[in-house]
Amino acid sequence: MMKDKIFTISGRNINSIEEFHDEVQNVLCPKFSGYGRNWNAFNDILRGGFGPFELDEKIIIVFKNKRNVRKRLGENFLVKLTKLVEKHDNVELLFE
């Protein structure tokens, strides 16, 4: 049985939606220059095939420093992030 790939997003330095997309690009699609840096593009990235995981490959995203992100971007940001990730059966989101 293959082990799920784990990717860590650090919320420590996320103070804006732009910085969130910087972190997504660095972690989930570092070699893909076409990342659109919006929610639709993030949704596409979660499907896979743009970087270090294949289309529909099972992955785990560990989101660290949730409290900082909540403080900077608000609870609505975290709710939207969670709901979007939940649409993908191949992605598990863990907050630390």
Phi and psi restraints in degrees (range 20) as a CNS / XPLOR table:
assign (resid 1 and name C) (resid 2 and name N)
       (resid 2 and name CA) (resid 2 and name C) 1.0 -77.7 20.0 2
assign (resid 2 and name N) (resid 2 and name CA)
       (resid 2 and name C) (resid 3 and name N) 1.0 144.3 20.0 2
assign (resid 2 and name C) (resid 3 and name N)
       (resid 3 and name CA) (resid 3 and name C) 1.0 -85.2 20.0 2
assign (resid 3 and name N) (resid 3 and name CA)
       (resid 3 and name C) (resid 4 and name N) 1.0 140.8 20.0 2
assign (resid 3 and name C) (resid 4 and name N)
       (resid 4 and name CA) (resid 4 and name C) 1.0 -63.4 20.0 2
assign (resid 4 and name N) (resid 4 and name CA)
       (resid 4 and name C) (resid 5 and name N) 1.0 144.0 20.0 2
assign (resid 4 and name C) (resid 5 and name N)
       (resid 5 and name CA) (resid 5 and name C) 1.0 -78.6 20.0 2
assign (resid 5 and name N) (resid 5 and name CA)
       (resid 5 and name C) (resid 6 and name N) 1.0 140.9 20.0 2
assign (resid 5 and name C) (resid 6 and name N)
       (resid 6 and name CA) (resid 6 and name C) 1.0 -115.2 20.0 2
assign (resid 6 and name N) (resid 6 and name CA)
       (resid 6 and name C) (resid 7 and name N) 1.0 130.7 20.0 2
assign (resid 6 and name C) (resid 7 and name N)
       (resid 7 and name CA) (resid 7 and name C) 1.0 -124.0 20.0 2
assign (resid 7 and name N) (resid 7 and name CA)
       (resid 7 and name C) (resid 8 and name N) 1.0 135.2 20.0 2
assign (resid 7 and name C) (resid 8 and name N)
       (resid 8 and name CA) (resid 8 and name C) 1.0 -111.2 20.0 2
assign (resid 8 and name N) (resid 8 and name CA)
       (resid 8 and name C) (resid 9 and name N) 1.0 123.5 20.0 2
assign (resid 8 and name C) (resid 9 and name N)
       (resid 9 and name CA) (resid 9 and name C) 1.0 -105.2 20.0 2
assign (resid 9 and name N) (resid 9 and name CA)
       (resid 9 and name C) (resid 10 and name N) 1.0 124.2 20.0 2
assign (resid 9 and name C) (resid 10 and name N)
       (resid 10 and name CA) (resid 10 and name C) 1.0 -96.5 20.0 2
assign (resid 10 and name N) (resid 10 and name CA)
       (resid 10 and name C) (resid 11 and name N) 1.0 121.2 20.0 2
assign (resid 10 and name C) (resid 11 and name N)
       (resid 11 and name CA) (resid 11 and name C) 1.0 -85.2 20.0 2
assign (resid 11 and name N) (resid 11 and name CA)
       (resid 11 and name C) (resid 12 and name N) 1.0 0.9 20.0 2
assign (resid 11 and name C) (resid 12 and name N)
       (resid 12 and name CA) (resid 12 and name C) 1.0 -55.1 20.0 2
assign (resid 12 and name N) (resid 12 and name CA)
       (resid 12 and name C) (resid 13 and name N) 1.0 -42.5 20.0 2
assign (resid 12 and name C) (resid 13 and name N)
       (resid 13 and name CA) (resid 13 and name C) 1.0 -110.7 20.0 2
assign (resid 13 and name N) (resid 13 and name CA)
       (resid 13 and name C) (resid 14 and name N) 1.0 18.9 20.0 2
assign (resid 13 and name C) (resid 14 and name N)
       (resid 14 and name CA) (resid 14 and name C) 1.0 -92.3 20.0 2
assign (resid 14 and name N) (resid 14 and name CA)
       (resid 14 and name C) (resid 15 and name N) 1.0 107.1 20.0 2
assign (resid 14 and name C) (resid 15 and name N)
       (resid 15 and name CA) (resid 15 and name C) 1.0 -118.2 20.0 2
assign (resid 15 and name N) (resid 15 and name CA)
       (resid 15 and name C) (resid 16 and name N) 1.0 0.1 20.0 2
assign (resid 15 and name C) (resid 16 and name N)
       (resid 16 and name CA) (resid 16 and name C) 1.0 -155.4 20.0 2
assign (resid 16 and name N) (resid 16 and name CA)
       (resid 16 and name C) (resid 17 and name N) 1.0 165.0 20.0 2
assign (resid 16 and name C) (resid 17 and name N)
       (resid 17 and name CA) (resid 17 and name C) 1.0 -63.5 20.0 2
assign (resid 17 and name N) (resid 17 and name CA)
       (resid 17 and name C) (resid 18 and name N) 1.0 -33.3 20.0 2
assign (resid 17 and name C) (resid 18 and name N)
       (resid 18 and name CA) (resid 18 and name C) 1.0 -63.4 20.0 2
assign (resid 18 and name N) (resid 18 and name CA)
       (resid 18 and name C) (resid 19 and name N) 1.0 -41.7 20.0 2
assign (resid 18 and name C) (resid 19 and name N)
       (resid 19 and name CA) (resid 19 and name C) 1.0 -69.2 20.0 2
assign (resid 19 and name N) (resid 19 and name CA)
       (resid 19 and name C) (resid 20 and name N) 1.0 -31.1 20.0 2
assign (resid 19 and name C) (resid 20 and name N)
       (resid 20 and name CA) (resid 20 and name C) 1.0 -61.1 20.0 2
assign (resid 20 and name N) (resid 20 and name CA)
       (resid 20 and name C) (resid 21 and name N) 1.0 -47.3 20.0 2
assign (resid 20 and name C) (resid 21 and name N)
       (resid 21 and name CA) (resid 21 and name C) 1.0 -66.7 20.0 2
assign (resid 21 and name N) (resid 21 and name CA)
       (resid 21 and name C) (resid 22 and name N) 1.0 -32.9 20.0 2
assign (resid 21 and name C) (resid 22 and name N)
       (resid 22 and name CA) (resid 22 and name C) 1.0 -58.2 20.0 2
assign (resid 22 and name N) (resid 22 and name CA)
       (resid 22 and name C) (resid 23 and name N) 1.0 -47.0 20.0 2
assign (resid 22 and name C) (resid 23 and name N)
       (resid 23 and name CA) (resid 23 and name C) 1.0 -65.5 20.0 2
assign (resid 23 and name N) (resid 23 and name CA)
       (resid 23 and name C) (resid 24 and name N) 1.0 -42.5 20.0 2
assign (resid 23 and name C) (resid 24 and name N)
       (resid 24 and name CA) (resid 24 and name C) 1.0 -58.6 20.0 2
assign (resid 24 and name N) (resid 24 and name CA)
       (resid 24 and name C) (resid 25 and name N) 1.0 -46.7 20.0 2
assign (resid 24 and name C) (resid 25 and name N)
       (resid 25 and name CA) (resid 25 and name C) 1.0 -63.7 20.0 2
assign (resid 25 and name N) (resid 25 and name CA)
       (resid 25 and name C) (resid 26 and name N) 1.0 -44.1 20.0 2
assign (resid 25 and name C) (resid 26 and name N)
       (resid 26 and name CA) (resid 26 and name C) 1.0 -63.3 20.0 2
assign (resid 26 and name N) (resid 26 and name CA)
       (resid 26 and name C) (resid 27 and name N) 1.0 -35.3 20.0 2
assign (resid 26 and name C) (resid 27 and name N)
       (resid 27 and name CA) (resid 27 and name C) 1.0 -93.6 20.0 2
assign (resid 27 and name N) (resid 27 and name CA)
       (resid 27 and name C) (resid 28 and name N) 1.0 -46.3 20.0 2
assign (resid 27 and name C) (resid 28 and name N)
       (resid 28 and name CA) (resid 28 and name C) 1.0 -98.2 20.0 2
assign (resid 28 and name N) (resid 28 and name CA)
       (resid 28 and name C) (resid 29 and name N) 1.0 -18.3 20.0 2
assign (resid 28 and name C) (resid 29 and name N)
       (resid 29 and name CA) (resid 29 and name C) 1.0 -152.8 20.0 2
assign (resid 29 and name N) (resid 29 and name CA)
       (resid 29 and name C) (resid 30 and name N) 1.0 57.5 20.0 2
assign (resid 29 and name C) (resid 30 and name N)
       (resid 30 and name CA) (resid 30 and name C) 1.0 -62.9 20.0 2
assign (resid 30 and name N) (resid 30 and name CA)
       (resid 30 and name C) (resid 31 and name N) 1.0 -25.0 20.0 2
assign (resid 30 and name C) (resid 31 and name N)
       (resid 31 and name CA) (resid 31 and name C) 1.0 -104.7 20.0 2
assign (resid 31 and name N) (resid 31 and name CA)
       (resid 31 and name C) (resid 32 and name N) 1.0 3.9 20.0 2
assign (resid 31 and name C) (resid 32 and name N)
       (resid 32 and name CA) (resid 32 and name C) 1.0 -100.0 20.0 2
assign (resid 32 and name N) (resid 32 and name CA)
       (resid 32 and name C) (resid 33 and name N) 1.0 106.6 20.0 2
assign (resid 32 and name C) (resid 33 and name N)
       (resid 33 and name CA) (resid 33 and name C) 1.0 -80.7 20.0 2
assign (resid 33 and name N) (resid 33 and name CA)
       (resid 33 and name C) (resid 34 and name N) 1.0 -8.1 20.0 2
assign (resid 33 and name C) (resid 34 and name N)
       (resid 34 and name CA) (resid 34 and name C) 1.0 -91.9 20.0 2
assign (resid 34 and name N) (resid 34 and name CA)
       (resid 34 and name C) (resid 35 and name N) 1.0 11.5 20.0 2
assign (resid 34 and name C) (resid 35 and name N)
       (resid 35 and name CA) (resid 35 and name C) 1.0 -63.2 20.0 2
assign (resid 35 and name N) (resid 35 and name CA)
       (resid 35 and name C) (resid 36 and name N) 1.0 123.7 20.0 2
assign (resid 35 and name C) (resid 36 and name N)
       (resid 36 and name CA) (resid 36 and name C) 1.0 -77.7 20.0 2
assign (resid 36 and name N) (resid 36 and name CA)
       (resid 36 and name C) (resid 37 and name N) 1.0 -8.2 20.0 2
assign (resid 36 and name C) (resid 37 and name N)
       (resid 37 and name CA) (resid 37 and name C) 1.0 60.0 20.0 2
assign (resid 37 and name N) (resid 37 and name CA)
       (resid 37 and name C) (resid 38 and name N) 1.0 45.5 20.0 2
assign (resid 37 and name C) (resid 38 and name N)
       (resid 38 and name CA) (resid 38 and name C) 1.0 -150.1 20.0 2
assign (resid 38 and name N) (resid 38 and name CA)
       (resid 38 and name C) (resid 39 and name N) 1.0 176.3 20.0 2
assign (resid 38 and name C) (resid 39 and name N)
       (resid 39 and name CA) (resid 39 and name C) 1.0 -63.9 20.0 2
assign (resid 39 and name N) (resid 39 and name CA)
       (resid 39 and name C) (resid 40 and name N) 1.0 -37.5 20.0 2
assign (resid 39 and name C) (resid 40 and name N)
       (resid 40 and name CA) (resid 40 and name C) 1.0 -64.1 20.0 2
assign (resid 40 and name N) (resid 40 and name CA)
       (resid 40 and name C) (resid 41 and name N) 1.0 -41.7 20.0 2
assign (resid 40 and name C) (resid 41 and name N)
       (resid 41 and name CA) (resid 41 and name C) 1.0 -66.6 20.0 2
assign (resid 41 and name N) (resid 41 and name CA)
       (resid 41 and name C) (resid 42 and name N) 1.0 -40.5 20.0 2
assign (resid 41 and name C) (resid 42 and name N)
       (resid 42 and name CA) (resid 42 and name C) 1.0 -60.6 20.0 2
assign (resid 42 and name N) (resid 42 and name CA)
       (resid 42 and name C) (resid 43 and name N) 1.0 -42.5 20.0 2
assign (resid 42 and name C) (resid 43 and name N)
       (resid 43 and name CA) (resid 43 and name C) 1.0 -57.2 20.0 2
assign (resid 43 and name N) (resid 43 and name CA)
       (resid 43 and name C) (resid 44 and name N) 1.0 -45.3 20.0 2
assign (resid 43 and name C) (resid 44 and name N)
       (resid 44 and name CA) (resid 44 and name C) 1.0 -62.5 20.0 2
assign (resid 44 and name N) (resid 44 and name CA)
       (resid 44 and name C) (resid 45 and name N) 1.0 -43.1 20.0 2
assign (resid 44 and name C) (resid 45 and name N)
       (resid 45 and name CA) (resid 45 and name C) 1.0 -59.8 20.0 2
assign (resid 45 and name N) (resid 45 and name CA)
       (resid 45 and name C) (resid 46 and name N) 1.0 -38.4 20.0 2
assign (resid 45 and name C) (resid 46 and name N)
       (resid 46 and name CA) (resid 46 and name C) 1.0 -64.0 20.0 2
assign (resid 46 and name N) (resid 46 and name CA)
       (resid 46 and name C) (resid 47 and name N) 1.0 -24.4 20.0 2
assign (resid 46 and name C) (resid 47 and name N)
       (resid 47 and name CA) (resid 47 and name C) 1.0 -67.7 20.0 2
assign (resid 47 and name N) (resid 47 and name CA)
       (resid 47 and name C) (resid 48 and name N) 1.0 -29.0 20.0 2
assign (resid 47 and name C) (resid 48 and name N)
       (resid 48 and name CA) (resid 48 and name C) 1.0 98.7 20.0 2
assign (resid 48 and name N) (resid 48 and name CA)
       (resid 48 and name C) (resid 49 and name N) 1.0 174.4 20.0 2
assign (resid 48 and name C) (resid 49 and name N)
       (resid 49 and name CA) (resid 49 and name C) 1.0 93.1 20.0 2
assign (resid 49 and name N) (resid 49 and name CA)
       (resid 49 and name C) (resid 50 and name N) 1.0 -0.5 20.0 2
assign (resid 49 and name C) (resid 50 and name N)
       (resid 50 and name CA) (resid 50 and name C) 1.0 -110.2 20.0 2
assign (resid 50 and name N) (resid 50 and name CA)
       (resid 50 and name C) (resid 51 and name N) 1.0 2.0 20.0 2
assign (resid 50 and name C) (resid 51 and name N)
       (resid 51 and name CA) (resid 51 and name C) 1.0 -171.7 20.0 2
assign (resid 51 and name N) (resid 51 and name CA)
       (resid 51 and name C) (resid 52 and name N) 1.0 -128.7 20.0 2
assign (resid 51 and name C) (resid 52 and name N)
       (resid 52 and name CA) (resid 52 and name C) 1.0 -78.4 20.0 2
assign (resid 52 and name N) (resid 52 and name CA)
       (resid 52 and name C) (resid 53 and name N) 1.0 5.6 20.0 2
assign (resid 52 and name C) (resid 53 and name N)
       (resid 53 and name CA) (resid 53 and name C) 1.0 -141.6 20.0 2
assign (resid 53 and name N) (resid 53 and name CA)
       (resid 53 and name C) (resid 54 and name N) 1.0 148.9 20.0 2
assign (resid 53 and name C) (resid 54 and name N)
       (resid 54 and name CA) (resid 54 and name C) 1.0 -81.7 20.0 2
assign (resid 54 and name N) (resid 54 and name CA)
       (resid 54 and name C) (resid 55 and name N) 1.0 168.8 20.0 2
assign (resid 54 and name C) (resid 55 and name N)
       (resid 55 and name CA) (resid 55 and name C) 1.0 -54.7 20.0 2
assign (resid 55 and name N) (resid 55 and name CA)
       (resid 55 and name C) (resid 56 and name N) 1.0 124.3 20.0 2
assign (resid 55 and name C) (resid 56 and name N)
       (resid 56 and name CA) (resid 56 and name C) 1.0 62.6 20.0 2
assign (resid 56 and name N) (resid 56 and name CA)
       (resid 56 and name C) (resid 57 and name N) 1.0 14.4 20.0 2
assign (resid 56 and name C) (resid 57 and name N)
       (resid 57 and name CA) (resid 57 and name C) 1.0 -69.4 20.0 2
assign (resid 57 and name N) (resid 57 and name CA)
       (resid 57 and name C) (resid 58 and name N) 1.0 139.3 20.0 2
assign (resid 57 and name C) (resid 58 and name N)
       (resid 58 and name CA) (resid 58 and name C) 1.0 -69.1 20.0 2
assign (resid 58 and name N) (resid 58 and name CA)
       (resid 58 and name C) (resid 59 and name N) 1.0 128.6 20.0 2
assign (resid 58 and name C) (resid 59 and name N)
       (resid 59 and name CA) (resid 59 and name C) 1.0 -137.0 20.0 2
assign (resid 59 and name N) (resid 59 and name CA)
       (resid 59 and name C) (resid 60 and name N) 1.0 161.1 20.0 2
assign (resid 59 and name C) (resid 60 and name N)
       (resid 60 and name CA) (resid 60 and name C) 1.0 -121.8 20.0 2
assign (resid 60 and name N) (resid 60 and name CA)
       (resid 60 and name C) (resid 61 and name N) 1.0 129.4 20.0 2
assign (resid 60 and name C) (resid 61 and name N)
       (resid 61 and name CA) (resid 61 and name C) 1.0 -107.8 20.0 2
assign (resid 61 and name N) (resid 61 and name CA)
       (resid 61 and name C) (resid 62 and name N) 1.0 119.2 20.0 2
assign (resid 61 and name C) (resid 62 and name N)
       (resid 62 and name CA) (resid 62 and name C) 1.0 -98.2 20.0 2
assign (resid 62 and name N) (resid 62 and name CA)
       (resid 62 and name C) (resid 63 and name N) 1.0 118.7 20.0 2
assign (resid 62 and name C) (resid 63 and name N)
       (resid 63 and name CA) (resid 63 and name C) 1.0 -105.8 20.0 2
assign (resid 63 and name N) (resid 63 and name CA)
       (resid 63 and name C) (resid 64 and name N) 1.0 107.7 20.0 2
assign (resid 63 and name C) (resid 64 and name N)
       (resid 64 and name CA) (resid 64 and name C) 1.0 -93.9 20.0 2
assign (resid 64 and name N) (resid 64 and name CA)
       (resid 64 and name C) (resid 65 and name N) 1.0 157.2 20.0 2
assign (resid 64 and name C) (resid 65 and name N)
       (resid 65 and name CA) (resid 65 and name C) 1.0 63.8 20.0 2
assign (resid 65 and name N) (resid 65 and name CA)
       (resid 65 and name C) (resid 66 and name N) 1.0 42.5 20.0 2
assign (resid 65 and name C) (resid 66 and name N)
       (resid 66 and name CA) (resid 66 and name C) 1.0 -57.0 20.0 2
assign (resid 66 and name N) (resid 66 and name CA)
       (resid 66 and name C) (resid 67 and name N) 1.0 -37.3 20.0 2
assign (resid 66 and name C) (resid 67 and name N)
       (resid 67 and name CA) (resid 67 and name C) 1.0 -61.1 20.0 2
assign (resid 67 and name N) (resid 67 and name CA)
       (resid 67 and name C) (resid 68 and name N) 1.0 -41.4 20.0 2
assign (resid 67 and name C) (resid 68 and name N)
       (resid 68 and name CA) (resid 68 and name C) 1.0 -62.0 20.0 2
assign (resid 68 and name N) (resid 68 and name CA)
       (resid 68 and name C) (resid 69 and name N) 1.0 -43.6 20.0 2
assign (resid 68 and name C) (resid 69 and name N)
       (resid 69 and name CA) (resid 69 and name C) 1.0 -66.5 20.0 2
assign (resid 69 and name N) (resid 69 and name CA)
       (resid 69 and name C) (resid 70 and name N) 1.0 -40.9 20.0 2
assign (resid 69 and name C) (resid 70 and name N)
       (resid 70 and name CA) (resid 70 and name C) 1.0 -60.5 20.0 2
assign (resid 70 and name N) (resid 70 and name CA)
       (resid 70 and name C) (resid 71 and name N) 1.0 -42.3 20.0 2
assign (resid 70 and name C) (resid 71 and name N)
       (resid 71 and name CA) (resid 71 and name C) 1.0 -64.8 20.0 2
assign (resid 71 and name N) (resid 71 and name CA)
       (resid 71 and name C) (resid 72 and name N) 1.0 -42.4 20.0 2
assign (resid 71 and name C) (resid 72 and name N)
       (resid 72 and name CA) (resid 72 and name C) 1.0 -82.3 20.0 2
assign (resid 72 and name N) (resid 72 and name CA)
       (resid 72 and name C) (resid 73 and name N) 1.0 -41.0 20.0 2
assign (resid 72 and name C) (resid 73 and name N)
       (resid 73 and name CA) (resid 73 and name C) 1.0 -111.6 20.0 2
assign (resid 73 and name N) (resid 73 and name CA)
       (resid 73 and name C) (resid 74 and name N) 1.0 -11.2 20.0 2
assign (resid 73 and name C) (resid 74 and name N)
       (resid 74 and name CA) (resid 74 and name C) 1.0 92.3 20.0 2
assign (resid 74 and name N) (resid 74 and name CA)
       (resid 74 and name C) (resid 75 and name N) 1.0 161.0 20.0 2
assign (resid 74 and name C) (resid 75 and name N)
       (resid 75 and name CA) (resid 75 and name C) 1.0 -63.9 20.0 2
assign (resid 75 and name N) (resid 75 and name CA)
       (resid 75 and name C) (resid 76 and name N) 1.0 -35.1 20.0 2
assign (resid 75 and name C) (resid 76 and name N)
       (resid 76 and name CA) (resid 76 and name C) 1.0 -59.1 20.0 2
assign (resid 76 and name N) (resid 76 and name CA)
       (resid 76 and name C) (resid 77 and name N) 1.0 -36.8 20.0 2
assign (resid 76 and name C) (resid 77 and name N)
       (resid 77 and name CA) (resid 77 and name C) 1.0 -60.4 20.0 2
assign (resid 77 and name N) (resid 77 and name CA)
       (resid 77 and name C) (resid 78 and name N) 1.0 -46.5 20.0 2
assign (resid 77 and name C) (resid 78 and name N)
       (resid 78 and name CA) (resid 78 and name C) 1.0 -66.7 20.0 2
assign (resid 78 and name N) (resid 78 and name CA)
       (resid 78 and name C) (resid 79 and name N) 1.0 -36.2 20.0 2
assign (resid 78 and name C) (resid 79 and name N)
       (resid 79 and name CA) (resid 79 and name C) 1.0 -65.0 20.0 2
assign (resid 79 and name N) (resid 79 and name CA)
       (resid 79 and name C) (resid 80 and name N) 1.0 -45.9 20.0 2
assign (resid 79 and name C) (resid 80 and name N)
       (resid 80 and name CA) (resid 80 and name C) 1.0 -62.4 20.0 2
assign (resid 80 and name N) (resid 80 and name CA)
       (resid 80 and name C) (resid 81 and name N) 1.0 -43.5 20.0 2
assign (resid 80 and name C) (resid 81 and name N)
       (resid 81 and name CA) (resid 81 and name C) 1.0 -59.2 20.0 2
assign (resid 81 and name N) (resid 81 and name CA)
       (resid 81 and name C) (resid 82 and name N) 1.0 -48.5 20.0 2
assign (resid 81 and name C) (resid 82 and name N)
       (resid 82 and name CA) (resid 82 and name C) 1.0 -62.4 20.0 2
assign (resid 82 and name N) (resid 82 and name CA)
       (resid 82 and name C) (resid 83 and name N) 1.0 -46.0 20.0 2
assign (resid 82 and name C) (resid 83 and name N)
       (resid 83 and name CA) (resid 83 and name C) 1.0 -63.1 20.0 2
assign (resid 83 and name N) (resid 83 and name CA)
       (resid 83 and name C) (resid 84 and name N) 1.0 -39.5 20.0 2
assign (resid 83 and name C) (resid 84 and name N)
       (resid 84 and name CA) (resid 84 and name C) 1.0 -65.7 20.0 2
assign (resid 84 and name N) (resid 84 and name CA)
       (resid 84 and name C) (resid 85 and name N) 1.0 -44.6 20.0 2
assign (resid 84 and name C) (resid 85 and name N)
       (resid 85 and name CA) (resid 85 and name C) 1.0 -64.4 20.0 2
assign (resid 85 and name N) (resid 85 and name CA)
       (resid 85 and name C) (resid 86 and name N) 1.0 -37.6 20.0 2
assign (resid 85 and name C) (resid 86 and name N)
       (resid 86 and name CA) (resid 86 and name C) 1.0 -62.3 20.0 2
assign (resid 86 and name N) (resid 86 and name CA)
       (resid 86 and name C) (resid 87 and name N) 1.0 -18.6 20.0 2
assign (resid 86 and name C) (resid 87 and name N)
       (resid 87 and name CA) (resid 87 and name C) 1.0 -73.0 20.0 2
assign (resid 87 and name N) (resid 87 and name CA)
       (resid 87 and name C) (resid 88 and name N) 1.0 -11.9 20.0 2
assign (resid 87 and name C) (resid 88 and name N)
       (resid 88 and name CA) (resid 88 and name C) 1.0 -109.3 20.0 2
assign (resid 88 and name N) (resid 88 and name CA)
       (resid 88 and name C) (resid 89 and name N) 1.0 110.7 20.0 2
assign (resid 88 and name C) (resid 89 and name N)
       (resid 89 and name CA) (resid 89 and name C) 1.0 -64.7 20.0 2
assign (resid 89 and name N) (resid 89 and name CA)
       (resid 89 and name C) (resid 90 and name N) 1.0 -19.8 20.0 2
assign (resid 89 and name C) (resid 90 and name N)
       (resid 90 and name CA) (resid 90 and name C) 1.0 -87.9 20.0 2
assign (resid 90 and name N) (resid 90 and name CA)
       (resid 90 and name C) (resid 91 and name N) 1.0 -3.7 20.0 2
assign (resid 90 and name C) (resid 91 and name N)
       (resid 91 and name CA) (resid 91 and name C) 1.0 -121.2 20.0 2
assign (resid 91 and name N) (resid 91 and name CA)
       (resid 91 and name C) (resid 92 and name N) 1.0 130.5 20.0 2
assign (resid 91 and name C) (resid 92 and name N)
       (resid 92 and name CA) (resid 92 and name C) 1.0 -113.2 20.0 2
assign (resid 92 and name N) (resid 92 and name CA)
       (resid 92 and name C) (resid 93 and name N) 1.0 131.5 20.0 2
assign (resid 92 and name C) (resid 93 and name N)
       (resid 93 and name CA) (resid 93 and name C) 1.0 -110.0 20.0 2
assign (resid 93 and name N) (resid 93 and name CA)
       (resid 93 and name C) (resid 94 and name N) 1.0 123.9 20.0 2
assign (resid 93 and name C) (resid 94 and name N)
       (resid 94 and name CA) (resid 94 and name C) 1.0 -119.5 20.0 2
assign (resid 94 and name N) (resid 94 and name CA)
       (resid 94 and name C) (resid 95 and name N) 1.0 129.2 20.0 2
assign (resid 94 and name C) (resid 95 and name N)
       (resid 95 and name CA) (resid 95 and name C) 1.0 -97.5 20.0 2
assign (resid 95 and name N) (resid 95 and name CA)
       (resid 95 and name C) (resid 96 and name N) 1.0 135.2 20.0 2
